[in-house]
Amino acid sequence: MATDIAESYAESGGDTLTVPLHREELRVETRVVDTGRGVRIHKTVSEHPRHIDETLLYDELDVRHVIVDKIVPLSAAPATRQEGDTLIVPVVEEVLVTERRLRIKEEVHITRTRRTRTQTGTVMLREEDVVVERFDEGPHK
């Protein structure tokens, strides 16, 4: 192409050179295309009985009152303590003597025993199913 321009310049014998210019343009647009009329969804819920057989844990407490009847000084007031599976809670009362002391009236011994039991029965479980129905489907444009 450069030689064509040079030749036309030489042939015209003039001082002016005319060079044709070209420009490309691009225009982008969006448009809405109707691809169908919609859908219908059908949802059904069904229940199915399910048999269960589960082992459950629970605690059983044995509470006993043990008579102690022992006098102790105020500074030696007993605290709650744990002996194996048994929680011992001292119950005290003040007794008037020539000096004040605590007499341990009794202790409450609480023993925890872990037990199991089996529970059987029938429970209802729900299940959902969905069917999608399309309307007016045709070729997409």
C-alpha positions in Angstrom: 0.0 0.0 0.0 2.9 2.4 0.7 4.1 2.1 -2.8 0.6 2.9 -4.2 0.6 6.1 -2.1 4.1 7.0 -3.2 3.2 6.4 -6.9 0.0 8.5 -6.7 2.1 11.3 -5.1 4.7 11.2 -7.8 2.1 11.2 -10.6 0.2 14.1 -9.2 3.4 16.2 -9.2 2.0 18.3 -6.4 3.0 19.2 -2.9 -0.2 17.7 -1.4 -0.5 14.1 -0.5 -4.0 12.7 0.3 -4.1 9.6 2.5 -7.4 7.9 2.9 -8.2 7.0 6.6 -10.5 4.3 7.8 -12.0 3.8 11.3 -14.0 0.8 12.6 -16.6 1.3 15.3 -18.3 -1.2 17.6 -21.7 -0.7 19.4 -22.8 -3.3 22.0 -26.4 -3.6 23.1 -28.4 -6.0 25.2 -32.0 -7.0 24.7 -34.5 -9.1 26.5 -35.5 -12.3 24.9 -38.6 -14.2 26.0 -37.5 -17.9 26.3 -40.7 -19.3 27.8 -43.8 -18.5 29.9 -42.6 -19.8 33.2 -42.5 -22.8 35.5 -44.9 -24.5 38.0 -43.4 -26.3 41.0 -45.4 -29.0 42.8 -44.1 -29.9 46.2 -45.5 -32.9 48.1 -44.7 -33.9 51.7 -45.0 -37.5 52.8 -44.6 -39.1 56.1 -43.0 -42.5 56.7 -43.1 -44.3 60.1 -39.6 -45.2 61.3 -39.1 -47.6 64.2 -36.5 -46.4 66.8 -34.6 -48.5 69.3 -32.3 -46.1 71.3 -30.4 -46.5 74.5 -30.7 -43.5 76.8 -28.5 -42.5 79.7 -29.9 -41.1 82.9 -28.7 -40.5 86.5 -30.4 -41.9 89.6 -29.6 -40.3 93.0 -29.6 -42.1 96.3 -29.8 -39.6 99.2 -29.1 -40.8 102.7 -28.9 -38.8 106.0 -26.0 -40.0 108.1 -26.0 -38.8 111.8 -22.5 -37.6 112.9 -23.2 -35.5 116.1 -19.6 -34.2 116.5 -18.4 -30.9 118.0 -15.7 -29.0 116.0 -14.2 -25.6 116.4 -15.4 -22.7 114.1 -12.0 -22.7 112.3 -12.5 -26.4 111.4 -15.9 -26.1 109.7 -16.2 -29.0 107.3 -16.5 -28.3 103.5 -18.4 -30.3 100.9 -16.3 -33.2 99.7 -16.3 -36.0 97.1 -15.6 -39.6 98.1 -15.7 -41.8 95.0 -19.1 -41.5 93.5 -20.6 -39.9 96.6 -20.9 -36.2 97.3 -20.9 -35.5 101.0 -22.6 -32.2 102.1 -22.1 -31.4 105.9 -25.1 -29.9 107.7 -23.9 -27.8 110.7 -25.6 -25.9 113.5 -24.3 -23.5 116.1 -24.4 -24.8 119.7 -24.0 -22.5 122.7 -21.3 -23.7 125.0 -18.9 -21.7 127.2 -17.2 -21.2 123.9 -18.7 -21.4 120.5 -18.1 -24.5 118.5 -19.7 -26.2 115.5 -21.4 -29.6 116.0 -21.7 -31.6 112.8 -25.3 -32.6 113.1 -25.4 -34.8 110.0 -24.0 -35.4 106.5 -26.0 -35.8 103.4 -24.4 -38.5 101.2 -25.5 -38.3 97.6 -24.4 -41.2 95.4 -24.8 -41.0 91.6 -25.4 -44.3 89.8 -25.4 -44.2 85.9 -28.0 -46.4 84.4 -29.3 -47.1 80.9 -32.7 -47.9 79.5 -33.9 -48.8 76.1 -36.7 -46.9 74.6 -38.6 -48.2 71.6 -41.4 -46.6 69.6 -42.3 -45.3 66.2 -41.7 -41.8 65.0 -43.0 -40.1 61.8 -40.3 -38.7 59.5 -41.2 -36.3 56.7 -39.8 -36.3 53.2 -40.4 -33.6 50.5 -40.5 -34.3 46.7 -40.5 -31.5 44.1 -41.7 -31.7 40.4 -40.8 -28.8 38.1 -43.2 -28.3 35.1 -42.0 -25.8 32.4 -44.5 -24.0 30.2 -44.2 -23.0 26.5 -40.6 -24.3 26.0 -39.2 -23.7 22.6 -35.9 -23.0 21.0 -34.0 -20.3 22.9 -33.0 -17.2 20.9 
